[in-house]
Amino acid sequence: MSSRYYQKILLIGLVVIIPCAFLMGFWRGEMRCEICSPEDIDFTLFWKSYYKLQEKFVDQGKFDSQKILYGAISGMTKSLDDPYTTFFNPEEAKVFMDDVTGEFEGVGMEIGMRDGQLTIIAPIEGTPAQKAGLRAGDKIIKIDDTFSQGIDINEAIKLIRGSRGTEVSFSILRESQEELKEFKVVRAVIEVPSLEWEIIENNIAHLKLYQFSDKTNSDFREAAAEILKSPAQKIILDLRSNPGGYLQVASDVAGWFLEKGKVIVIESPKDRIEDFDENVIEYKSQGPERLLAYPIVVLINQGTASGAEILAGALRDNRGIQLIGETSFGKGCVQEIENMDNGSILKITIANWFTPNGNLISDEGLEPDIKIEMTNEDYDQGKDPQLKKAIEIIKEM
């Protein structure tokens, strides 16, 4: 398995070196232009602007060439108008990697863009965000005193993150409500959970996957071994509020439920799949097929995104497994990590994901076979009509 394949991520090189001398900078800018692009792009404007700022900006103490470089690259990625193509400076890169590898300090939720609006993809299980009542699909209008309109995900994360014990407030617009709802959340150390499972109704394994992190494979192997030894005869796979994670991990989990060689997901650089397109890649199950014999239903909601959508789509398309709940988030684009200089990172959208039957995941999401929505009363009273329906359906299987 190549490291590049493993680093493709589902829930984000061009390096411009600012020289000391104007002539050398201009020459390098011209040369790099010729190397990087077939178009006639003149970098004269960039260098003129840089040196005018260096010459005339009122507070020269704020003139930091390294920050200007990072800002220029960040602006370049923003110009592509893709919320998932992002540049992370070294400090931001560390925060980003902490999200998918271990623990960090914050409120514990995955955020993204939906229809141009900053939106909660999913609060992480057991975190301050979940305990405060924030939900998948909530639109973030304000973070403290900063309106979210016009800021990107990176900037929003900086506002949300902070030291444990400090407080951050959110103004939230919820689909079922007309007025803003205010939430105050105290930051904490967030330990990202992988999964949990339990036996319900005597013989049903309720297996809840929270994300596809680098811990998930070992945790899943352990859980699968326990399920195989348990009285469980059927499985409810709960992917609600699972924002995704590593592609390879999602594929590995799919291999437990699918025959070896079955297509899990299709990658294409276009927004449709064309026959005989040499750039289309099929990712196939590698086994071990150990849970193949179990009848299964899958729970999804607005927080089911990325790798979780890939897993749900693969099970439905290959085995006809029913999806129960709400339409998923619709994050079906492929991000690839490029490690740049000084510990910085470029996260680049390189393709789109399609289910095995060729259905585009991006924006559309997965429509459930049985639609069951959670009401405010359900949340307030601790009811779970989606799980109740899943139990009802699987008992008949």
FIBA-234979 format. One record per residue (C-alpha): residue number from 1; residue in three letters; y, x, z. Coordinates in pm, whole numbers, plus 50000, padded with zeros to 5 digits. Layout:
<atoms>
+-----+--------+-------+-------+-------+
: num : residu : north :  east :    up :
+-----+--------+-------+-------+-------+
: NUM :    ALA :     Y :     X :     Z :
...
+-----+--------+-------+-------+-------+
</atoms>
This chain:
<atoms>
+-----+--------+-------+-------+-------+
: num : residu : north :  east :    up :
+-----+--------+-------+-------+-------+
:   1 :    MET : 50000 : 50000 : 50000 :
:   2 :    SER : 50337 : 50151 : 49901 :
:   3 :    SER : 50620 : 50174 : 50151 :
:   4 :    ARG : 50848 : 50001 : 49899 :
:   5 :    TYR : 50614 : 49698 : 49897 :
:   6 :    TYR : 50610 : 49687 : 50276 :
:   7 :    GLN : 50987 : 49702 : 50296 :
:   8 :    LYS : 51045 : 49393 : 50086 :
:   9 :    ILE : 51184 : 49144 : 50333 :
:  10 :    LEU : 51207 : 48756 : 50322 :
:  11 :    LEU : 51517 : 48508 : 50701 :
:  12 :    ILE : 51921 : 49190 : 50314 :
:  13 :    GLY : 52221 : 50313 : 49522 :
:  14 :    LEU : 52542 : 50353 : 49475 :
:  15 :    VAL : 52714 : 50615 : 49687 :
:  16 :    VAL : 53071 : 50712 : 49611 :
:  17 :    ILE : 53174 : 51041 : 49770 :
:  18 :    ILE : 53543 : 51061 : 49854 :
:  19 :    PRO : 53653 : 51419 : 49784 :
:  20 :    CYS : 53936 : 51608 : 49941 :
:  21 :    ALA : 54132 : 51690 : 49629 :
:  22 :    PHE : 54275 : 51435 : 49389 :
:  23 :    LEU : 54165 : 51609 : 49070 :
:  24 :    MET : 53811 : 51665 : 49194 :
:  25 :    GLY : 53795 : 51304 : 49311 :
:  26 :    PHE : 53919 : 51170 : 48982 :
:  27 :    TRP : 53674 : 51388 : 48787 :
:  28 :    ARG : 53380 : 51283 : 49000 :
:  29 :    GLY : 53482 : 50921 : 48972 :
:  30 :    GLU : 53489 : 50948 : 48594 :
:  31 :    MET : 53154 : 51129 : 48586 :
:  32 :    ARG : 52987 : 50882 : 48820 :
:  33 :    CYS : 53118 : 50596 : 48609 :
:  34 :    GLU : 52953 : 50745 : 48302 :
:  35 :    ILE : 52627 : 50802 : 48485 :
:  36 :    CYS : 52595 : 50464 : 48657 :
:  37 :    SER : 52710 : 50218 : 48397 :
:  38 :    PRO : 52677 : 50162 : 48023 :
:  39 :    GLU : 53009 : 49979 : 48031 :
:  40 :    ASP : 53354 : 50131 : 47996 :
:  41 :    ILE : 53456 : 50104 : 48360 :
:  42 :    ASP : 53764 : 50304 : 48453 :
:  43 :    PHE : 53768 : 50407 : 48820 :
:  44 :    THR : 54128 : 50525 : 48793 :
:  45 :    LEU : 54249 : 50215 : 48980 :
:  46 :    PHE : 54015 : 50286 : 49269 :
:  47 :    TRP : 54130 : 50644 : 49311 :
:  48 :    LYS : 54498 : 50559 : 49265 :
:  49 :    SER : 54468 : 50296 : 49536 :
:  50 :    TYR : 54291 : 50537 : 49768 :
:  51 :    TYR : 54558 : 50804 : 49734 :
:  52 :    LYS : 54845 : 50556 : 49759 :
:  53 :    LEU : 54698 : 50435 : 50088 :
:  54 :    GLN : 54653 : 50791 : 50204 :
:  55 :    GLU : 55012 : 50872 : 50110 :
:  56 :    LYS : 55201 : 50563 : 50227 :
:  57 :    PHE : 55004 : 50359 : 50482 :
:  58 :    VAL : 55220 : 50318 : 50792 :
:  59 :    ASP : 54956 : 50410 : 51052 :
:  60 :    GLN : 54782 : 50723 : 50930 :
:  61 :    GLY : 54571 : 50728 : 51246 :
:  62 :    LYS : 54380 : 50434 : 51100 :
:  63 :    PHE : 54315 : 50608 : 50771 :
:  64 :    ASP : 53944 : 50691 : 50793 :
:  65 :    SER : 53781 : 50803 : 50467 :
:  66 :    GLN : 53432 : 50717 : 50593 :
:  67 :    LYS : 53533 : 50362 : 50685 :
:  68 :    ILE : 53706 : 50323 : 50351 :
:  69 :    LEU : 53385 : 50431 : 50176 :
:  70 :    TYR : 53177 : 50181 : 50373 :
:  71 :    GLY : 53433 : 49910 : 50308 :
:  72 :    ALA : 53433 : 49980 : 49935 :
:  73 :    ILE : 53055 : 49954 : 49913 :
:  74 :    SER : 53057 : 49640 : 50127 :
:  75 :    GLY : 53318 : 49485 : 49898 :
:  76 :    MET : 53105 : 49575 : 49599 :
:  77 :    THR : 52805 : 49384 : 49738 :
:  78 :    LYS : 53023 : 49085 : 49836 :
:  79 :    SER : 53153 : 49060 : 49480 :
:  80 :    LEU : 52799 : 48963 : 49370 :
:  81 :    ASP : 52836 : 48637 : 49565 :
:  82 :    ASP : 52486 : 48660 : 49710 :
:  83 :    PRO : 52471 : 48622 : 50090 :
:  84 :    TYR : 52147 : 48820 : 50107 :
:  85 :    THR : 52265 : 49128 : 49917 :
:  86 :    THR : 52437 : 49330 : 50186 :
:  87 :    PHE : 52548 : 49679 : 50280 :
:  88 :    PHE : 52495 : 49791 : 50639 :
:  89 :    ASN : 52678 : 50093 : 50773 :
:  90 :    PRO : 52469 : 50304 : 51017 :
:  91 :    GLU : 52568 : 50098 : 51321 :
:  92 :    GLU : 52497 : 49768 : 51143 :
:  93 :    ALA : 52172 : 49906 : 51000 :
:  94 :    LYS : 52040 : 49970 : 51350 :
:  95 :    VAL : 52121 : 49613 : 51451 :
:  96 :    PHE : 51950 : 49480 : 51140 :
:  97 :    MET : 51631 : 49679 : 51199 :
:  98 :    ASP : 51624 : 49574 : 51565 :
:  99 :    ASP : 51607 : 49213 : 51448 :
: 100 :    VAL : 51271 : 49264 : 51278 :
: 101 :    THR : 51115 : 49534 : 51494 :
: 102 :    GLY : 51177 : 49473 : 51859 :
: 103 :    GLU : 51438 : 49363 : 52107 :
: 104 :    PHE : 51816 : 49336 : 52097 :
: 105 :    GLU : 52103 : 49182 : 52290 :
: 106 :    GLY : 52248 : 48855 : 52168 :
: 107 :    VAL : 52170 : 48483 : 52170 :
: 108 :    GLY : 51848 : 48484 : 51966 :
: 109 :    MET : 51883 : 48295 : 51643 :
: 110 :    GLU : 51851 : 48355 : 51269 :
: 111 :    ILE : 52153 : 48257 : 51059 :
: 112 :    GLY : 52206 : 48218 : 50687 :
: 113 :    MET : 52418 : 48051 : 50423 :
: 114 :    ARG : 52347 : 47700 : 50295 :
: 115 :    ASP : 52585 : 47551 : 50039 :
: 116 :    GLY : 52842 : 47814 : 50133 :
: 117 :    GLN : 52836 : 47720 : 50503 :
: 118 :    LEU : 52717 : 47945 : 50785 :
: 119 :    THR : 52405 : 47771 : 50915 :
: 120 :    ILE : 52144 : 47827 : 51184 :
: 121 :    ILE : 51811 : 47887 : 51013 :
: 122 :    ALA : 51622 : 47887 : 51340 :
: 123 :    PRO : 51674 : 47961 : 51709 :
: 124 :    ILE : 51408 : 48202 : 51835 :
: 125 :    GLU : 51158 : 48063 : 52083 :
: 126 :    GLY : 51256 : 48101 : 52447 :
: 127 :    THR : 51599 : 48253 : 52380 :
: 128 :    PRO : 51943 : 48148 : 52512 :
: 129 :    ALA : 52022 : 47985 : 52175 :
: 130 :    GLN : 51718 : 47760 : 52196 :
: 131 :    LYS : 51766 : 47683 : 52563 :
: 132 :    ALA : 52131 : 47589 : 52500 :
: 133 :    GLY : 52017 : 47325 : 52251 :
: 134 :    LEU : 52112 : 47489 : 51920 :
: 135 :    ARG : 51889 : 47369 : 51636 :
: 136 :    ALA : 51774 : 47461 : 51289 :
: 137 :    GLY : 52018 : 47320 : 51035 :
: 138 :    ASP : 52321 : 47326 : 51267 :
: 139 :    LYS : 52636 : 47429 : 51079 :
: 140 :    ILE : 52845 : 47692 : 51260 :
: 141 :    ILE : 53212 : 47600 : 51220 :
: 142 :    LYS : 53356 : 47841 : 51477 :
: 143 :    ILE : 53234 : 48142 : 51676 :
: 144 :    ASP : 53462 : 48166 : 51978 :
: 145 :    ASP : 53808 : 48134 : 51817 :
: 146 :    THR : 53705 : 48254 : 51470 :
: 147 :    PHE : 53640 : 47999 : 51197 :
: 148 :    SER : 53327 : 48076 : 50995 :
: 149 :    GLN : 53477 : 47976 : 50660 :
: 150 :    GLY : 53505 : 48286 : 50443 :
: 151 :    ILE : 53315 : 48529 : 50666 :
: 152 :    ASP : 52980 : 48669 : 50559 :
: 153 :    ILE : 52657 : 48685 : 50757 :
: 154 :    ASN : 52721 : 49045 : 50862 :
: 155 :    GLU : 53060 : 48960 : 51011 :
: 156 :    ALA : 52914 : 48656 : 51185 :
: 157 :    ILE : 52640 : 48867 : 51344 :
: 158 :    LYS : 52902 : 49108 : 51481 :
: 159 :    LEU : 53081 : 48816 : 51647 :
: 160 :    ILE : 52761 : 48668 : 51790 :
: 161 :    ARG : 52612 : 48991 : 51921 :
: 162 :    GLY : 52726 : 49137 : 52249 :
: 163 :    SER : 52621 : 49274 : 52584 :
: 164 :    ARG : 52382 : 49079 : 52802 :
: 165 :    GLY : 52555 : 48850 : 53050 :
: 166 :    THR : 52859 : 48789 : 52830 :
: 167 :    GLU : 52934 : 48447 : 52684 :
: 168 :    VAL : 52990 : 48330 : 52328 :
: 169 :    SER : 53088 : 47978 : 52221 :
: 170 :    PHE : 52997 : 47787 : 51906 :
: 171 :    SER : 53155 : 47484 : 51743 :
: 172 :    ILE : 52867 : 47308 : 51570 :
: 173 :    LEU : 52854 : 47033 : 51311 :
: 174 :    ARG : 52520 : 46856 : 51319 :
: 175 :    GLU : 52393 : 46644 : 51030 :
: 176 :    SER : 52342 : 46338 : 51244 :
: 177 :    GLN : 52686 : 46358 : 51408 :
: 178 :    GLU : 53043 : 46328 : 51281 :
: 179 :    GLU : 53222 : 46523 : 51553 :
: 180 :    LEU : 53196 : 46890 : 51643 :
: 181 :    LYS : 52975 : 46974 : 51937 :
: 182 :    GLU : 53060 : 47271 : 52158 :
: 183 :    PHE : 52798 : 47511 : 52294 :
: 184 :    LYS : 52846 : 47801 : 52533 :
: 185 :    VAL : 52566 : 48055 : 52531 :
: 186 :    VAL : 52517 : 48356 : 52760 :
: 187 :    ARG : 52385 : 48659 : 52576 :
: 188 :    ALA : 52065 : 48825 : 52693 :
: 189 :    VAL : 51808 : 49083 : 52592 :
: 190 :    ILE : 51608 : 48913 : 52316 :
: 191 :    GLU : 51242 : 48998 : 52295 :
: 192 :    VAL : 51126 : 48861 : 51963 :
: 193 :    PRO : 50796 : 48675 : 52010 :
: 194 :    SER : 50526 : 48672 : 51746 :
: 195 :    LEU : 50304 : 48370 : 51808 :
: 196 :    GLU : 50127 : 48154 : 52061 :
: 197 :    TRP : 49839 : 47909 : 52047 :
: 198 :    GLU : 49656 : 47655 : 52259 :
: 199 :    ILE : 49373 : 47403 : 52238 :
: 200 :    ILE : 49493 : 47042 : 52224 :
: 201 :    GLU : 49295 : 46719 : 52196 :
: 202 :    ASN : 48978 : 46908 : 52294 :
: 203 :    ASN : 48906 : 47070 : 51956 :
: 204 :    ILE : 49237 : 47136 : 51774 :
: 205 :    ALA : 49401 : 47480 : 51778 :
: 206 :    HIS : 49780 : 47442 : 51775 :
: 207 :    LEU : 49885 : 47781 : 51634 :
: 208 :    LYS : 50261 : 47844 : 51631 :
: 209 :    LEU : 50395 : 48141 : 51434 :
: 210 :    TYR : 50751 : 48233 : 51531 :
: 211 :    GLN : 50812 : 48505 : 51269 :
: 212 :    PHE : 50644 : 48777 : 51062 :
: 213 :    SER : 50745 : 49094 : 51244 :
: 214 :    ASP : 50566 : 49427 : 51266 :
: 215 :    LYS : 50383 : 49291 : 51574 :
: 216 :    THR : 50249 : 48980 : 51405 :
: 217 :    ASN : 49943 : 49130 : 51237 :
: 218 :    SER : 49789 : 49265 : 51557 :
: 219 :    ASP : 49884 : 48952 : 51751 :
: 220 :    PHE : 49736 : 48730 : 51481 :
: 221 :    ARG : 49408 : 48923 : 51469 :
: 222 :    GLU : 49375 : 48877 : 51844 :
: 223 :    ALA : 49459 : 48504 : 51827 :
: 224 :    ALA : 49221 : 48448 : 51535 :
: 225 :    ALA : 48936 : 48614 : 51725 :
: 226 :    GLU : 49004 : 48387 : 52023 :
: 227 :    ILE : 49017 : 48075 : 51803 :
: 228 :    LEU : 48687 : 48167 : 51638 :
: 229 :    LYS : 48523 : 48190 : 51981 :
: 230 :    SER : 48690 : 47873 : 52112 :
: 231 :    PRO : 48585 : 47505 : 52080 :
: 232 :    ALA : 48850 : 47464 : 51809 :
: 233 :    GLN : 48722 : 47295 : 51494 :
: 234 :    LYS : 49058 : 47228 : 51326 :
: 235 :    ILE : 49396 : 47402 : 51312 :
: 236 :    ILE : 49755 : 47279 : 51316 :
: 237 :    LEU : 49957 : 47570 : 51179 :
: 238 :    ASP : 50310 : 47530 : 51313 :
: 239 :    LEU : 50571 : 47710 : 51102 :
: 240 :    ARG : 50871 : 47517 : 51231 :
: 241 :    SER : 51179 : 47731 : 51296 :
: 242 :    ASN : 51002 : 48038 : 51157 :
: 243 :    PRO : 51274 : 48230 : 50967 :
: 244 :    GLY : 51034 : 48468 : 50792 :
: 245 :    GLY : 51011 : 48846 : 50813 :
: 246 :    TYR : 50802 : 49102 : 50626 :
: 247 :    LEU : 50639 : 48992 : 50301 :
: 248 :    GLN : 50332 : 49204 : 50365 :
: 249 :    VAL : 50277 : 49045 : 50706 :
: 250 :    ALA : 50311 : 48691 : 50566 :
: 251 :    SER : 50060 : 48786 : 50293 :
: 252 :    ASP : 49819 : 48931 : 50548 :
: 253 :    VAL : 49829 : 48611 : 50753 :
: 254 :    ALA : 49770 : 48402 : 50438 :
: 255 :    GLY : 49458 : 48608 : 50372 :
: 256 :    TRP : 49292 : 48462 : 50681 :
: 257 :    PHE : 49317 : 48110 : 50533 :
: 258 :    LEU : 49257 : 48176 : 50161 :
: 259 :    GLU : 48977 : 48305 : 49942 :
: 260 :    LYS : 49020 : 48666 : 49839 :
: 261 :    GLY : 49201 : 48692 : 49505 :
: 262 :    LYS : 49396 : 48366 : 49537 :
: 263 :    VAL : 49765 : 48388 : 49448 :
: 264 :    ILE : 49991 : 48377 : 49753 :
: 265 :    VAL : 50329 : 48402 : 49585 :
: 266 :    ILE : 50480 : 48491 : 49249 :
: 267 :    GLU : 50781 : 48719 : 49210 :
: 268 :    SER : 51012 : 48689 : 48910 :
: 269 :    PRO : 51356 : 48837 : 48841 :
: 270 :    LYS : 51453 : 48506 : 48678 :
: 271 :    ASP : 51502 : 48154 : 48812 :
: 272 :    ARG : 51196 : 48033 : 48625 :
: 273 :    ILE : 50854 : 48170 : 48536 :
: 274 :    GLU : 50797 : 48244 : 48170 :
: 275 :    ASP : 50455 : 48301 : 48017 :
: 276 :    PHE : 50372 : 48664 : 47945 :
: 277 :    ASP : 50680 : 48793 : 48126 :
: 278 :    GLU : 50586 : 49149 : 48211 :
: 279 :    ASN : 50823 : 49149 : 48509 :
: 280 :    VAL : 50636 : 48869 : 48687 :
: 281 :    ILE : 50425 : 48992 : 48979 :
: 282 :    GLU : 50151 : 48795 : 49151 :
: 283 :    TYR : 50068 : 48879 : 49512 :
: 284 :    LYS : 49708 : 48789 : 49590 :
: 285 :    SER : 49508 : 48735 : 49904 :
: 286 :    GLN : 49312 : 49034 : 50033 :
: 287 :    GLY : 49110 : 48834 : 50287 :
: 288 :    PRO : 48952 : 48842 : 50541 :
: 289 :    GLU : 48899 : 48462 : 50487 :
: 290 :    ARG : 48780 : 48415 : 50846 :
: 291 :    LEU : 48970 : 48085 : 50898 :
: 292 :    LEU : 48895 : 47947 : 50553 :
: 293 :    ALA : 48646 : 47687 : 50675 :
: 294 :    TYR : 48885 : 47517 : 50920 :
: 295 :    PRO : 49058 : 47192 : 50819 :
: 296 :    ILE : 49432 : 47259 : 50846 :
: 297 :    VAL : 49767 : 47081 : 50837 :
: 298 :    VAL : 50101 : 47264 : 50839 :
: 299 :    LEU : 50421 : 47172 : 51022 :
: 300 :    ILE : 50756 : 47267 : 50863 :
: 301 :    ASN : 51123 : 47188 : 50930 :
: 302 :    GLN : 51472 : 47300 : 50826 :
: 303 :    GLY : 51416 : 47630 : 51004 :
: 304 :    THR : 51103 : 47715 : 50805 :
: 305 :    ALA : 51228 : 47988 : 50573 :
: 306 :    SER : 51134 : 48282 : 50356 :
: 307 :    GLY : 50789 : 48418 : 50452 :
: 308 :    ALA : 50704 : 48095 : 50632 :
: 309 :    GLU : 50780 : 47900 : 50314 :
: 310 :    ILE : 50561 : 48138 : 50115 :
: 311 :    LEU : 50269 : 48084 : 50353 :
: 312 :    ALA : 50313 : 47704 : 50355 :
: 313 :    GLY : 50343 : 47690 : 49976 :
: 314 :    ALA : 50036 : 47909 : 49927 :
: 315 :    LEU : 49821 : 47689 : 50152 :
: 316 :    ARG : 49933 : 47368 : 49982 :
: 317 :    ASP : 49895 : 47497 : 49625 :
: 318 :    ASN : 49561 : 47668 : 49681 :
: 319 :    ARG : 49389 : 47433 : 49925 :
: 320 :    GLY : 49580 : 47106 : 49900 :
: 321 :    ILE : 49683 : 47138 : 50265 :
: 322 :    GLN : 49939 : 46877 : 50370 :
: 323 :    LEU : 50286 : 46978 : 50488 :
: 324 :    ILE : 50429 : 46756 : 50761 :
: 325 :    GLY : 50786 : 46744 : 50890 :
: 326 :    GLU : 51118 : 46812 : 50716 :
: 327 :    THR : 51230 : 46993 : 50400 :
: 328 :    SER : 51226 : 47369 : 50457 :
: 329 :    PHE : 51535 : 47592 : 50441 :
: 330 :    GLY : 51494 : 47720 : 50086 :
: 331 :    LYS : 51529 : 48098 : 50119 :
: 332 :    GLY : 51303 : 48210 : 49839 :
: 333 :    CYS : 51460 : 48530 : 49713 :
: 334 :    VAL : 51320 : 48880 : 49739 :
: 335 :    GLN : 51513 : 49143 : 49931 :
: 336 :    GLU : 51437 : 49512 : 49904 :
: 337 :    ILE : 51558 : 49772 : 50152 :
: 338 :    GLU : 51715 : 50091 : 50019 :
: 339 :    ASN : 51771 : 50360 : 50281 :
: 340 :    MET : 52102 : 50529 : 50201 :
: 341 :    ASP : 52292 : 50827 : 50342 :
: 342 :    ASN : 52381 : 50867 : 50711 :
: 343 :    GLY : 52142 : 50591 : 50820 :
: 344 :    SER : 52312 : 50320 : 50614 :
: 345 :    ILE : 52112 : 50053 : 50430 :
: 346 :    LEU : 52146 : 49845 : 50116 :
: 347 :    LYS : 51958 : 49514 : 50123 :
: 348 :    ILE : 51936 : 49395 : 49764 :
: 349 :    THR : 51814 : 49066 : 49621 :
: 350 :    ILE : 51586 : 49175 : 49336 :
: 351 :    ALA : 51391 : 48862 : 49244 :
: 352 :    ASN : 51297 : 48502 : 49327 :
: 353 :    TRP : 50984 : 48369 : 49493 :
: 354 :    PHE : 50769 : 48095 : 49340 :
: 355 :    THR : 50472 : 47916 : 49492 :
: 356 :    PRO : 50134 : 47970 : 49318 :
: 357 :    ASN : 50195 : 47654 : 49112 :
: 358 :    GLY : 50525 : 47797 : 48986 :
: 359 :    ASN : 50770 : 47602 : 49205 :
: 360 :    LEU : 51095 : 47783 : 49288 :
: 361 :    ILE : 51154 : 47811 : 49662 :
: 362 :    SER : 51521 : 47920 : 49662 :
: 363 :    ASP : 51774 : 47648 : 49747 :
: 364 :    GLU : 51518 : 47371 : 49687 :
: 365 :    GLY : 51287 : 47449 : 49977 :
: 366 :    LEU : 50949 : 47279 : 50023 :
: 367 :    GLU : 50937 : 46902 : 50043 :
: 368 :    PRO : 50685 : 46781 : 50303 :
: 369 :    ASP : 50397 : 46560 : 50194 :
: 370 :    ILE : 50461 : 46349 : 50502 :
: 371 :    LYS : 50827 : 46337 : 50605 :
: 372 :    ILE : 50891 : 46299 : 50978 :
: 373 :    GLU : 51243 : 46370 : 51105 :
: 374 :    MET : 51335 : 46458 : 51461 :
: 375 :    THR : 51612 : 46243 : 51609 :
: 376 :    ASN : 51861 : 46339 : 51879 :
: 377 :    GLU : 51668 : 46113 : 52114 :
: 378 :    ASP : 51347 : 46300 : 52038 :
: 379 :    TYR : 51510 : 46631 : 52129 :
: 380 :    ASP : 51676 : 46490 : 52441 :
: 381 :    GLN : 51356 : 46327 : 52565 :
: 382 :    GLY : 51126 : 46616 : 52471 :
: 383 :    LYS : 50932 : 46410 : 52219 :
: 384 :    ASP : 50762 : 46564 : 51916 :
: 385 :    PRO : 50679 : 46298 : 51655 :
: 386 :    GLN : 50603 : 46568 : 51397 :
: 387 :    LEU : 50327 : 46722 : 51607 :
: 388 :    LYS : 50205 : 46372 : 51697 :
: 389 :    LYS : 50170 : 46289 : 51327 :
: 390 :    ALA : 49994 : 46618 : 51258 :
: 391 :    ILE : 49739 : 46540 : 51531 :
: 392 :    GLU : 49689 : 46191 : 51387 :
: 393 :    ILE : 49630 : 46328 : 51035 :
: 394 :    ILE : 49400 : 46614 : 51130 :
: 395 :    LYS : 49182 : 46392 : 51348 :
: 396 :    GLU : 49087 : 46205 : 51031 :
: 397 :    MET : 48980 : 46523 : 50853 :
+-----+--------+-------+-------+-------+
</atoms>
